[in-house]
Amino acid sequence: MPISGLFKTIAATAGIFVAGFVVFSLLDVVLAVLQPRFYSTAAFITVFGVGGIFAGLFSYTLGIEYAGDRKETGRIYCILTVWLLSLVFFFLLARLEGREYAAAFRSYAVTAALSVLLMLKGKP
């Protein structure tokens, strides 16, 4: 895989991962405004957990498309990128804002990392 294909794969995977977090953050705000009576901490964590599943799978899928080939290197780089970003979210970003959003960041990171584990078999 040429270096430009590798960069496109990593950039696409990281971009979708972060964009997914932004989208589900906005969805969380909308749900909190529209249904404040039924909104709780469990709903907060669940929204980001489901978002992590979708972000992990969509970032892997788009990363594979930008890889140009569905060979082992593109697949491994997609999985490693999601795992690295999940570690950043879990350990570093969860400490922001006085750990107020730690549960949401961690649920997003864990579910994204675990959803990409489905792709380890080599069948995209």
C-alpha positions in Angstrom: 0.0 0.0 0.0 1.5 3.4 -1.0 2.0 6.0 1.7 -0.8 8.2 0.3 -3.3 5.3 0.5 -2.1 4.7 4.1 -2.6 8.4 5.0 -6.1 8.4 3.4 -7.1 5.3 5.3 -6.0 6.7 8.7 -7.4 10.1 8.0 -10.8 8.8 6.9 -11.0 6.4 9.9 -10.0 9.1 12.4 -12.3 11.7 10.8 -15.4 9.5 10.9 -14.6 8.5 14.5 -14.4 12.1 15.7 -17.4 13.2 13.5 -19.4 10.4 15.0 -18.6 11.7 18.5 -19.7 15.2 17.4 -23.0 13.9 15.9 -23.9 11.8 18.9 -23.0 14.8 21.2 -25.5 16.9 19.3 -28.1 14.1 19.5 -27.5 13.9 23.2 -28.2 17.6 23.6 -31.3 17.4 21.4 -32.7 14.5 23.5 -31.9 16.3 26.7 -33.8 19.4 25.5 -36.8 17.5 24.0 -37.3 15.0 26.7 -35.8 16.4 29.9 -38.2 14.5 32.2 -37.1 11.1 30.9 -33.5 11.9 30.4 -31.1 10.4 32.9 -27.4 9.5 33.4 -28.2 6.0 32.0 -29.6 7.6 28.8 -26.5 9.8 28.6 -24.2 6.7 28.7 -26.5 4.7 26.4 -26.5 7.3 23.7 -22.8 7.5 23.6 -22.4 3.7 23.8 -24.7 3.2 20.8 -22.8 6.0 19.0 -19.5 4.3 19.6 -20.8 1.1 17.9 -21.9 3.1 14.8 -18.7 5.2 14.8 -16.5 2.2 15.0 -18.2 0.3 12.2 -18.6 3.3 9.9 -15.0 4.5 10.4 -13.8 1.0 9.7 -15.9 0.8 6.5 -14.9 4.2 5.2 -11.2 3.5 6.0 -11.4 0.3 4.0 -12.9 2.1 1.1 -10.1 4.7 1.1 -7.5 1.9 1.4 -8.0 1.2 -2.3 -7.6 -2.5 -1.7 -9.1 -4.8 0.9 -5.8 -6.4 1.8 -4.5 -7.0 5.2 -2.6 -3.7 5.7 -5.5 -1.4 5.1 -7.7 -3.5 7.4 -5.1 -3.6 10.2 -4.4 0.1 10.0 -8.2 0.8 10.3 -8.4 -1.4 13.4 -5.3 0.1 15.0 -6.5 3.6 14.3 -9.9 3.0 16.0 -8.1 1.3 18.9 -5.7 4.2 19.3 -8.4 6.8 19.2 -10.4 4.7 21.7 -7.5 4.7 24.1 -7.2 8.5 23.7 -10.9 8.9 24.4 -10.8 6.5 27.3 -7.7 7.7 29.2 -7.0 11.3 28.1 -10.3 13.0 27.1 -12.3 11.4 29.9 -10.3 13.6 32.3 -11.6 16.8 30.8 -14.2 19.1 32.4 -13.7 17.7 35.8 -14.6 14.1 34.7 -18.1 15.3 34.2 -18.4 13.4 30.9 -16.0 10.6 31.8 -18.7 7.9 31.6 -19.9 9.1 28.1 -16.4 9.3 26.7 -15.5 5.9 28.1 -18.7 4.2 26.9 -18.1 5.7 23.4 -14.5 4.5 23.4 -15.2 1.0 24.7 -18.0 0.2 22.3 -16.2 1.6 19.3 -13.1 -0.5 20.1 -15.2 -3.6 20.7 -17.3 -3.2 17.6 -14.1 -3.1 15.4 -13.1 -6.5 17.0 -15.8 -8.0 14.8 -13.6 -7.2 11.8 -10.5 -9.1 13.0 -11.6 -12.2 11.1 -10.7 -10.6 7.8 -14.2 -10.4 6.2 -14.9 -6.7 5.6 
